[in-house]
Amino acid sequence: MKKQIALLIIGLFSMMSFAQKTPTYSNYTVKVVKKTAKKVNLKSHPKAKEYRTRLQGALADEDVNFAGKYILAQWGCGTSCIQAGIIDAQTGTVYLPVVLQWVTRGYNPALEDYEMVEFRKNSKLLIINGAAGYDKKETQEGFWYYEWTGKDFKLLKFIKK
């Protein structure tokens, strides 16, 4: 009986520790600035011209919606699949990070209540609920927590579902 109680206590502390280490938007807050770019810089990324209509539309129609000074634009790429790009709302510079070039999700009840890509305008944290990118390690479905560095994403945590 003492062994079972000890295991239960260890399990509870492990769960509390795990929950505390899960990144939150408030851990990555940034100041939000106004959009000043008038045009998307299609020369800033080799593949930007492939997505020019989506990127230009996002700059024209959206305000800053990610990491304080960026516009995160999303578009479909098939059933349960999206792609996205990031525009610096002050310079028009385009970023097409690998993890946003293929975000997909099969039928997974653990993920169905979540958007495939979640983000906030005042935070550098991005959460992908599904599978991300083209990297084999990121083809598993789950919760992917990334920090935007200003040029790309840094993986903070993955929780398999």
N, C-alpha and C positions, 0 to 999 in steps of 0.2 A: 504494500500500500504506500509506503514512504517513497519507494522508487517511482511509482506512478505519479504521485504528487510532485516529486522533483522534476520529472519529465514534463508534466503539465506546466509548471512554473517556467522551466527553460523554454518551452514552446511559446508561452505568452510573451516572454521577454524578446524572443527572436522575432515574433510577429510585430511587436511594438518597435523594435529596432528597424525592421524592414520597412514599416510604414513611415517612420521618421526619415528614412533615407530616400524616399521617393520624391523626386523634384516637384516643386510647386511653382506656379507663376510668380508668386510673391518673392521667391528666392532669386529671381532673375529680372527684377524690375528695372526699367529705364525710363528716362524722360521722353515724352512724345513731342515731336516738332511738327510744324506745318509742311505740307507738300509745296515745293517751289519749282520742281522740274516741269518743263513744258513739253518735252519730247523724250521718248525712250531712246537711249543710246544703243542702237542695234549693232554697233561695232564693238561694244564692250564685252560681248561673248560670241564665240564662233557659231553657236547655234541659235542666237537670238532672232535672226531673220526667219527661221522656221516657225517661230511662234509670234511674229510681229503683230498680227491682228489681235491676238489675246492680250499681249503685253501692252500695246497701245491703248486698247479698250480699257484695260485695268487702270492705267495711269490717268486716262480721261475721266473715268467714272468712279474711282475709289479714292478715299482719303487714306492716310497712313493707317494701316491695320495690323502691323507686326513690328515688334522690336524697336519701337520708338520713331523710326524714320523710313520704314519700308512698306511696300505694298506687296502682299503675297497674293498672287493671281493663280486661280485653279481652273482647270478645264478637264473634260472627260477624255478618256482614252480607251473606252470599252466598258463592258459590264463590270460593275464593282471595281472600277479602275479610274484613277485620276492622275494627272500630271500637274505640276505647279512650277512657277518661276517667281523670283523675287526682284523687285525694282527698287532701287534707292530713290526715294521720293524727292530728294534734293538734287541729285545729279543725273538721274535717268539711267544709271548703270544697271545692267541686268546680270543676275546670278541664276544659274540653272543647276542647283546642287543635285548630285546623283540620287540622294535619298528621296527627292521629290519628282524624279523622272519616271517613277513607276511605283505608285502606292495602290495596293489592291487588297481585297479581302474576300475570302470565300464565305460560305455560311458558317458563322461562328457565333452562337448565342451569347458568349461572353463579351463580344464586341458590338453587337447589333444596336445597342443604345448609345453608341458614341459616333461622332463624326469621324471620318477617316483621318482628317488632319485638323488638329485643334491648336489655336494660338490666340494671343491677345496683343492689342496694339501697344501696351505698356510693359511687355515682357519679351525677353530673348528666348524663352522656353517654347519649344514646338513639340507636340505630342502626335505621334502617328499611331493610329489604332488599326492594325492590320499588318501587312508586310510592306517593306520599303526598299527602294533602290534596286540595283542590279547585283549587289554584292551577295554571294551565297549565304553569308551569315545573317543577312537581313531579310531572307525570304521566309523566315518563320513568322507566324502571326502572333501578335501580342501587343503590348504597349511599349513603344519606343520613345524615349525621352531624349531630346536633343537640345543643345544650346547653340544659338546662332552666334558665330564669332565675328561677323561682319563680312565674311567672304564665303563661309561654308558652315556646316554643322559639325558639332562635336557630340558624339554619343555619350550620354550621361548614364543611362540605365535602360535595361530591357527586362520586361516581365512577360514571360511566356504565358499564353492563354490557350 
